[in-house]
Amino acid sequence: TPRRWLIQCNPGLTALTREAIGDRFLDDIDAIKGLDAFADDAAFRDKFAAVKRANKAKLANLVADRLGIRIDPSALFDIQIKRIHEYKRQLLNILETVALYDQIRSHPERNWMPRVKFFGGKAAPSYHNAKLIIKLANDVAKVINRDPAVRGLLKVVFVPNYNVSLAEIMMPAADLSEQISTAGMEASGTGNMKFALNGALTIGTLDGANVEIKECVGDDNIFIFGLTTEEVAERRSNGYNPRSVIEASPELAQAVAAVSTGVFSPDDPERYRELMNGLYQSDWFMVAADFDAYASTQRDVDAVWRDSPDWYARAIRNVARVGWFSSDRTIRQYAKEIWNVPV
């Protein structure tokens, strides 16, 4: 519902939207499409960016107070918050973070865009690999955040005890929404819709509601990568050799080796060996298969982020074009087409 996921959690954007298009969207979220006309308005983009910056400062203050980690609100806020599960591929995000860390250290002369990677979510109590992924995210964060070689360029934050109250702070602060599940495995979450309504661009696979978001916001306003559902099924049925894929990708091979040999867990070098062996042996969730496409798309994200007016124009179009996902519209449609009752 936009009442919670825009009006309540993002009063700054709500006020700006009222100033631009009036109050009708408060009762009829479809009217928010009127914002589309403001995407190319430089003055409105500046106001939109200021609202986003204030939301990011609020999240930065929360992280500093709770975790003692200082982050720059002007950096790109890249956020993946959801249940921890192998098919949701937090591991893909972590490995790309490790590869990015290595690239920044190896090539300090490049014009890197400052980025903060946020993770949050809970795992089922007996889900061993999901618990390991949480531990890995925290271990990677400790190493990266203490390294002066990447200071000001890369930070990693795992926000503990993720819940709806935290989501109401994190979603309005997001620049980039991570929706990177293995294609064909996500029925349809709603986090991607909430992020888009709050002005985050999506990086994702053609899975779940990402497909409909892409249709609504347009190809230029979302970052799509990776295997399709059909391609995943084909690889699984025809024999997929993840070892050859890993060995053919220098960045991935180096990231996997770093995790596997204890670079991020010096107190227990064997901690993640079996987790990484799973990538070599089966990679059921296509982490290795999609890694290069994901990493390349992240650099596309950097290029758009570097062009601030373009980024915020795309963000405004996301806000304007996702009113269709409102529960109000869904209930009206159910009432008419299924329940046959008046609304």
Steps between C-alpha positions, in 0.01 A plus 500: 500500500636845413359629829774318689769469236495858373282735703603371844860397440605777260339830605761700308416339167130516581520875562700557182249298299208698645679821407546379142171327414256571782332268751305259282770231519445476877167326431565374147861393459452465124511880490867490596573444131476878474856510634622358170484847347748628759779250424661744258445805721841596644355693794274210598787252466705711741216496753456126453873445555488711816218284639697186421812646660306579821367143513852366450632724778233356731615146421866599535428638846323179600795290382745722687296486821429126496808356334768767532557500123538840333364522147476785252143586390636619165613144414274268304285305749471147361251300709397135520255437783293184499485149641840333477474209259733355240253561217483870591875502442642722767810291428519639146491853641768421759733344243460801272580720800818300562593529131435876506713531813786323325462716188508824700812385685668384178406804292484807725559722197152429358213738558302282742157613614461492881252231603351363821374142484219428746378154594219406734277203562443191708547130433308195615660365821611170347606636158876455534609655171280805552653550844846469342410766245402738780832429671687552173334837440610612845853364457539674164370822655759486778792464261385757245394763751840487673707526182633854436564409134125516427400764751246736348438263209342186646321416823296193593224501761300202625206646691400257777146418610346610173127572530226719353603800711852483356360451151308825539834678548708305250267497200465880474881523524579250226654602170529144368265213581648149476245251361735232375331165564568204274258536209195279541522466878334816635120476503454874553622712786396859565829651615597590145176696461553690826854594405391628159218705653763669717725589207750214488613350172487121482783268406349160444430187304188434296333330795193558712353849487817637337340398172197724560713782643707498182180522294372792708813712539661428162822329399712812556391539861602160635822295485426144383763227480545127508350175380129474430277236656527290185879532488531394864288192432703418190830516688370280777363238262786495249790481741655814642868514596541785750869428548578596142290816538687604814839426349410706191419807711813644665305735727267226620780246542698744712197589714411135559862419587519790745187386681595133487852547641399715795595851389180619667505247785861485628376368835353197317647467147284195422172669591378557144681225312193275469280792399742583218539133409126496439551754222763283333302178535143592407417874519130415496407866541718616208718738701806430286296489180366852555804656667666667201171643372420630849843659548484662157153638570625644829755700301211619280338618822817694583492671160141618543561604862790714380248697288288633785223667293447181301491287816237713670292525184487120493420489872210743457362288216508198730293682761255623238449166328452246781163613635350200319648271768286651777290260706208736433510418129540129576197492729287695252594255226428197721163649599404551138645190332492232771269592787240678284427758768476879468786718627 
